[in-house]
Amino acid sequence: MSFSNTFHHLLNSPANRNHKSTALFRFLGWQIFSRVWRHPVPVILVNGVRVLASRQYQYTSGVVYSGLPEFADMGFMLHLLREGDLFVDIGANIGCYTIAASGAARCRSLAVEPIPRTYQMLERNVKLNQIGSLVSSLNVGAGASRGELTFSQDMDTTNRVVPEANGQGFLRVPVLPLDEICGGQAPICMKVDVEGFEQAVIEGGDQTLRSEGLLAVIMETNGACRFYGFNELELYRKMTEHYGFTPWKYDPEPRRLARLGAINTSGNTLFLRNVEQIRDRLRQARGFQVRGQMF
């Protein structure tokens, strides 16, 4: 994230909107502290659950700055999920979505992360919050079929499938199709953030995506699919015409859904179906707490 984007995120996060000076001091403090102290430190994500933050994992700086790094999408997830539901996190990274889902919403989570070093941090975060009974995790990739793929491993949150790469900085990882990963279980909500490889994940998940229980897919749609020769218009058509989802965005403060005319090309898109059922869940949800504020 660029410096200007970081400041925009910092000052416009709902958690910081009424405390901008405090947010700026927090930003400056973290910039100094994280350069001096190189070890991960626990920071509060939401509702008192924590993740380990360090400069090695830049995404966690967003937790330090504003609690929920992807406030709108994570807020949607927290308002949607209930105890006993299943959340599937494809491309879990160190587990911020998973920790919020199982630690705050108390639902079951299935977290999938292909990079071993990142996966170890995910497991540490699960242990930190004592939610091992709620979280199942797999150190594999997700794709169209069972096999192996080459991944980068030195790109922090942007590690990705790298076709025909080998040597230092790359590793071979087992890959499973989404349907095999879910094993016949029907999630209520799923997040797919695989740095442009989303279409391949969808191709391996026909049974899961047809499941009547699946209400929402939070999917990264920022144009990275071009790296693999995919087309987001094809992904959009697959999700809408084939599986019956429609694109939306969410504002957690008024708990308001807004229909999109197309996918959001600057971040994530919420693909939803049975929207009235979702609206009922959002209205009736318990609030979550970030930086002492309830949402």
C-alpha positions, 0 to 999 in steps of 0.5 A: 500500500502506498503512503498516500493510500495508507493515510487515506485508509487511516483517516477514513476508517470508521474506527478512526473517523472521530479520533484522527489525531489518536490514529496519527499518533498510533501510526507514528508510534507503530512506525517507530516501534516496529523498526526497533522491536522485530518480533510479532506483538499481539494487537486487538482486531475486534471484540478483544480477539487479537492477531500477531503484528509485525513489519514482516506481515504488512497487512497487520499494520492495518490492524494496528491502525484501525482494527479491521483492515478491510472494515466494510467487508469484515464488518459484513462478515461479522454481521452475517455470521452466527455461532454454528455457521461455517466460514471458509477462508481461501487465501487466509494469509495470517488469518485476520478474517478467520480470527474475526469469524471464529474469535468474535462471531464464534462460528466454525472456520475452514482456513486455507493458506498455501505458504508454509511460513504464513500458515505457521503464523495463522496457526499461532494466531488461532492458538493465541485466541484459543479457538482451535476447536472452531478452526480447521486449517489446511496448508494447501493451495486452492485451484481447479483440480488436484495437483501441485502449483508453484507459488512465490513465498517472499511477497508478503500478502501478495504471494501468488501462483507463479506459472513455470517459475523455479529456484530461490523464492519459489516453492511447490505446493499441493493444490486441492479443488474447492469442493474437496477442501469443503468436503461436502460442507456448506458454508454460509460465507466464503472469502476468496482472495488468491491474488488473481487466481480466483477463477481457477478456484471457482472452477473447482467449486461447483458443488460448493457454489451451488449449495443452497446454504451459501449466501455470500462470497467475498471475492477479490476483484482488483484486476490481478486475474490478467496475470493468469490470462483470466477475464473478470467479466467471465468470472462475473458472468460465472458468479451471476448467470451460473450461480445466481449471485449479484454484486453488492457493497456494504456499509457496517455503520447503518448496516446498509447493502447497496447493489453494484452494477458491476464488480468492484475493480479496486478491491473486493466484491460481495457476491450475494444471493437470497438477499432478503435473508441476508438483510434479516441477518444483518439487521438482527446481528449483535454489534462488534466492537473496534477501538471502543466503538460499537458497529 
